[in-house]
């Protein structure tokens, strides 16, 4: 970008990109809220996750015309006229596995409303029909993560709505910025800055106080967390941005809430994407005022030559039944129920049959609920009929022949998919037919990056000076650190940050991989990598195989590792007393 071009561009007002969805099932009213609570230029909606891709793939098995996020159609039914009246352009990945299908449904919807938006879409990510050719195995879904230049081409052609399939989440914001400011693939720092902004707003209210570890501090400062507003990124011509929200809406935008989202779903200081590799270790956050946090200093590098491909497979089917066991001799009663169930299922035994006894709060308790234990029976099999209604019926048939006080929590039900084995592969970008289908139907191929660079690990940064030695006290880690966690296929991501310099010095020197394994015993035998991000006073831990074989399949109550960070914060360890009187601030 020439100096003359940069000077002329910096005079342009920032592009206000608002997000109205962080997942398929997010707040339905958010689209209307973002259109009516204040001015925006572009409205984005992120509906896709690894688990969602499998859900959409399962939908297409029953009806090939489906495969997109149907919620978006309902939101446009309510808000399309409003978006057009306010000249807000809409960019969404709600197309999922069938962006052309969603674009056609939107056209039909608009016709019925007497509207004529210019609708474009981006295709080429779906590689399922080429899975064997590309050596991807036999997945349920196979989708390359496309970049932002296809979206930009659609907007350059005058599209009011751009529907995509699988693009990187941040591309929904980067594409409009490319179109507005005329960036080229060589404007790496600008692309990287917009990528960071897009990453911050992609998960909706997680950037405005939702799922926030230090929520108590926000409440003390008078913020309303009951109905957080959705975030806005004001992206400048140089790629820097201010994260904010509509005035008067709930929640808060602070350096803490932005940091929490920045350390979510990353795997180190280099954040590779199809258009740019973003150096997260260069990002700087500055509070500009109430609910305004500036992102600056972000550096970009050439992207890798290969595109990531998300692969999903359903891991089979499951069903469960829960016996309620009240009063005396609960374990003996549960043991009888287990023997009876095993005998009833002996002829067609599920591949995986598990029994879990949960004791009563108090067998002699003052309420029946308190005096009731539970026996949970879970069955899994690759054949849905093996764990279908006949499995539940085997339990029901024991009703008059089982233990005293026999009753169940629910009647028999059909088997349901057991979860998703989410993995990834890589294919050369030139093997993917990234295509922008413009509003007039013209198909424009989108070329991959011509200059590429294979990302390498960033060397460990210098550590800050250690804290002077002083008295220690055992206390929960969450008194001095925030955390956020989640899933990436079979791996778990855990981001931890400090709210002050002293806490950062302690984190950098003390919260090592060894201490993490000690605090979280489930990680003891897993490969764990720590990445430090000094500018953010944060550390990212990548925990391999913790969720194997993939999202929503791990045993236990948290199959996507959403509560992993809060478990860490609840663990007790020796902390410097000088940190403990400080109440973490947002």
C-alpha positions, 0 to 999 in steps of 0.5 A: 500500500503506497503512502499516498493511498494510505493517507487518502484511506485513513481519511475514510470513516471506519467501517462499523461491522456488527455481529448478531450470531455466534452459533446456530441457536444464538439469540434470535432477536439479536438481528433486530436489536443490532439493526435498531439500537444504533447505526451499523454498516454491515451485519454479520452472523456466524452460525457454524462450528464443527458440531454444527457442520455435522448437524447440517450434514445429518440434515442433508442425509434426510433431505439434500435440499437442507444443510443450511441454518434455517434460523437465519431465514426466520430472522430475515423474514422479520428484518430484511425490510429493515436492513434494506431500509437502513442500507445495512449489508448482511454477510453470513455463513448460515449457508453451511453445506448449501449456500446456493440453497439458502440464497434461493430460499432468501430470494423466494422469501424476499419475493414474498415480502415484495423486496428485491435485495441483491443476493450473492453467495460464496461456494467451493468449500464443500469437498465431500464429493472429492474426499477420496480424490483428496485422500480425506477418507469417508467423512460425513462432511468435508469443508475447506476454510475459505478466506475473505476475498470471495465475500469482498468480490460479492460486495464489490458487485453490489450485493446486499446479502452475501451467503457463504458456506465454510469460511473462517469465522473472522472472514465475515468481518474481513471481507467487508473491510477489504471491499470498503478499503480496497486492500490487496493480498499484500496488505498483510498488517491490515488483513491481520488487524481486521482478522483480530477484530473479526475474531473478537466479535465472531462469538457474539456476546462473549466479547461484551461480558457473556461467559466472562470469568470476572463477571462479579467485577463487572456487576460491581461496576454497575454493568447489566449482564442479564441481556448483553448487547452484541459487539461491534468492530469499528475497523479502520483503513489500516486494519486497527479497530475499536471494539464497542457495542450500541449505547445503552445496551447491556453487558460491557466492553473492557480490555478484559472481555476482549482479552477473554475472546482473543485467547479463545480457540487459538493455538499459539502466537501465530494464527494462520488463515487463508489470507494472512497469518496473524501474529497475536503476540503483536496485538495491543489493547487500549481502553479508549473510554467506556465500552471502547477498546482499541486493537492496534499494532497487529502484524501479518505474515503471508498465509500458508499454502494449504487450506485447513479442511474440517472433517466430521463424522457421527460416532454412532448412536446412543440412548439412556434411561434413568432409574429413580431409586428412593429410600433404604437399600438404594445400592442393592436396589440399583444392583438388582436393576442393573442385573435385570437390564443386562439380562434383558439386553443379553440377546442384542447387547449394545457395543457400549453399556454403562451403569452409573449410580448417583447416591441420594442427597440423604436417604432419610431426607425431608423431601422425596427428591433428597431421598432419591438416588439415580441409576443412569444407564447409557447404551451406545452402538453403531446401529441405531436400532440396537439402542432405539426404543427397544432399549428403553422398553427393556427398562419399562418392562421391569416396572412391576418386576423390579425393586420397590418404588420403581420409577423412571425419569422419562418414557422410552425414546428413539436413539440419537446421534452420539456426537461428532468426531471432528478432525482436520486435514490440509489441502493445497489452496489451488485445489479448492475452487473458491468461487464468488457467485455475484448477484447477476449469477456471474461466477468469479473464481477467487485466486489463492494467495500467490505468496505463502509461508509455512507458519513455524512456532514463535520462540518463547518470549522473554519472561518478565521479572519474577515477583520478589519472594514473599508469603504465600497462601493457598487460595483458588487460582481464579482470585487472580486469573481469568480463563476461557476454554473450549473445543477444537475437535479432539483437543481442548484450548484453555486461555488464561490471562492476568488483570495486572502486571504482578499477576502476569509476572506470577502467571508467566513464571509459575503457571507452567505445564507441570503445574497445570497438569497438577491442578487438572489431573485429567491432563496428566498424561496428555500432550500440553503446550503453553504459549505466552502472549506478553502483550495480552498478559496471557497464556494459551494452553493447547491440550491434545486429545482431551476430548477424543474422539471429538466434539460432543462425544467425550464422557462426562458433563462437559464434552466441549470443555466449556467449563475447563477454564472455570475448573482451573480457576476453582483449583487451589494452589499457593498464591502470593499474598500480595496478589490476593487482596486485589479483587480482579477488575474487568 
